[in-house]
Amino acid sequence: MVTFSFLAVFMLLGSLVIFIDTLLFHYSFMETAMNMFYFQLTEDKLILALMGICGMIWAIVVDVRRKRKKGNPEQPHS
């Protein structure tokens, strides 16, 4: 569920940025989307990509941990 939430927030914020850019700069939707996801090895885009990848990996790790804990609940100590 954490992974789904991460992807949903990432996609919604990305679509919001694309929508705002189309209104402000009068570009087409596809042109704005291509500019947003066009990858160059500059510091800003590299940092953004690494943070997105780290967030996705962390969301998967949290989901796996929650699923393992749900499948094997700890027994209360007597």
Secondary structure as UniProt FT lines:
FT   HELIX           2..25
FT   HELIX           29..37
FT   HELIX           43..71
//
